[in-house]
Amino acid sequence: MNICVVTPYFRADPAWLQQAHDSVKGQSIPAHHILVCDGSEPAQIADFQGTHIILQRNYQDYGNTPRLIGSFRAVTRDADAIAFLDADNWYHPFHLEGLLRFAQERGLDACASARMLHRLDGSPMMKCPHVTGRPHIDTSCLLVMKPAFRHLIGWTLFPQAVAADTDNRLWQYMRGAGARLDFLDNPTVAYRTRHRIHYDLAGLPPPPEAVVRSDLSGEHYR
């Protein structure tokens, strides 16, 4: 099974991006990591194993165009499945294996997992109450199987005004196109959160740079 993981980044924290890459290398099943630099200075990753695509401009769409470009590269590598991972997040060791088994056992075209919320320093907080698949998913929790690759054009179909919510719009776009989707309620993605509401729900003090949003359906990847 040839699995590719696509990670766009723009001025990413080097330690965070290294952790994301190490988590892909540390999966219980092999995966090829495709980094897509969205117009910033290319990152230097220790012991990098994968493909590093350098774009000459920043597309300013929260990583959606770089995700589509990375997906195309995965297709040219004859991928059987494509997953996504934002640069400030990381996978638990059995994340890809769990999603792949879930998809194969149920004959799914795509699936998504739950996620764990973490402070900016990486320490865990709680399971995210917002990403439940009904209706919200998170980009870093998504696995798409080959029969649904044609739907990945959805990364760039939506206007700039809703670009931050494209993961959920892509999920609904695939559903509307007849793709078989399901949600695995197992939090195997670590999500480093800046959102004040998450700290409030966990009863923890928010960081000074906490973001206040009324709508958590879309997440910035920068």
N, C-alpha and C positions, 0 to 999 in steps of 0.2 A: 504494500500500500504506500503510494507516494503522496505524502502530505507536505504542503507548503504553508508557511506562516508569513503573512505580509504585515510589516510594521512601517508606517510612515513616521517621519519625525522632522521637526523644525526647531533648531536650537535646543535640543533635548539636553537635560542634565546627563552628563556622561555616565555617572554612577547608576542612574536609573535605567538608561539604555543598556548598559552592561548587564544589569540584573535581568532585564527583559530577555536579552539574548542568551544569557546563561540558563534561564528557565526553559527556553526552547531546546537548547542543547541537552538539558537534563530531563527531557520527557522520557517516559517509559517506553515509547515507541519512537523511531526516527522521524525527524521532520527537517525540512530544508527552510532556513530562515531567509526571507527576502526583505532587506532594509531598503527603504526609499527615502532619500534625503530630499526634502521639499524646499530646495533653494537656499539652504543655509550652509554654513561650513560643515563639510562631511565629518562625521564622528569617527574617532579612532577607537575601535573595539578590540580589546585584548583577546587573542586566540579566536578571532572571528572565523566562523564556519558558515558559509552561505553565499548569497548574492547581494551586492551593494550597488544600488542604482542611484546615480547622482543627477538630480534635475537642476536645470540651469535657472529656474525661477521658482518663486513661491506662489502656489496656486490660490492661496487664501480661501480655501473651502474646507478647512478643518480636516485635511488629509484625505478627502474623498477622491480627488483625481489621482494622487499617489497610490491610493488603495486599488484603483482600477488599473493603473499601470503595473503595479505589483502583481495583480491577478493575471494580467496578460502574460507576464513573465512566467508565472506559475503554469499557465496553460502550455506555454512553449516548452516547459520542462516535463510535460505529460503528467501533470498532477492528477491524482484521483480525488483529492479533497483540498480545499483552501480554507485556512483559518486566519484570523486577524488578531493582532495584539498591539495596543497602543504603547508608546515608548515609556510611559510612566507606570505601566502595569506589569504584572508577571503571572506566569502559569504555575499552578501546583503540579507536581511531577506526573500525576496520572490524568491531567486535564484532557489532552488529546485522545488518549486511549479510551477514556470514559465516554466522550462524545462520539467517537467513531463507533464504538460498540453499540451505543444507544441508537445511532443512525442506521447501522446495519441490521440490528435486530428488528427494527420497526419499519424498514424500507423507506427511510426518510430522504428527502432531497436536501434538507438543511435542518440544523438544530442549534440550540443555544443553551448555555448553562447559567446557573445563578452565579453570584459573585460575593466575595468578602470585601468589606470596607476596611481600609487601612489608613492610619495617619500618614502625614507627609514623610515622617521618618521611617515608615515601613511597618510600624507596630500595628497589630490587628485591633479592630474596633468591634465589628459585629457583621453578621450576614446582612446584605443590602435588602431592605424591605420594598424597594421600588422596582428592581429588575426581577420580574416574575414570569415574563413571557406573555402576560395578559394585561396590557399589550406590549409592555416595554422589554426590550433586550438591550444589551450593551455590545458595541463593536468587538471588544476583546473576548466576548463569550461565544462568538458565532463560528460555526463550522458549516461550510457549503460543500456538498458532494458534486461530482462531475455532472450529473444530469441537470443540475441547476446553475452551472457556470454561466449560461447565457443570460441569466437574470442579473449578473453582477454589473452589467451596464447601468443598473439602477444607482450605483454610487455617484453617477454624474448626471442623472436625469432631473434632479430637483433644483429649484432656484436657490440662489445664494442666501436668500432670506431664511431658508429653513435648512441650510447646510449642516448646522450643528445637530440636527435631528435625523440625519440621513440613515443611520443604522435602523431606527424604528420604521422609517418610511420604506427602506429596502425590505425589511421583514414583511411588511404589509403588501408591498409590491409583489414579492414572491408568492405570498399567499393568494393574492388576487389573480396571479397567473396560473394557479393550479398546483403550485409546488406543495409537497407534503412536508409540513413543518411540525416540530414539537419542541418542548422545553424540558430540559433535565434539571430538576431542582436540587442541584449539588453545587455548592459554591467553590469551584476549583480555579477561579480567577481572582487574583489579588488586585484590587482597585484602590489606587492611592487617591484619596478624595480631598478636594479643596472646598467642598460645599458645606456651608454652615449648617444646613438642615441635618446633615448626617451626624455632625458633632452634637447638635441639640438632641437628636433622637437617642444617641449613645450616652447622653449625660456628661459630655466631655467639653472642656473649653476649646473653642475653635482657634486655629492659627490666625495670626494677624492678617494674612493674605486670603482669608476665607472668602468664598464667593457666595453671594446671596442671590438665589434664583427662585422664582415661583414655579418653574417648569423644569423637572429633572428628566424629561424624556430624551433630551439630547445632551451629549457631553463633548467638551472641547478636548482635542487631542494634544494641544500644546501646553 
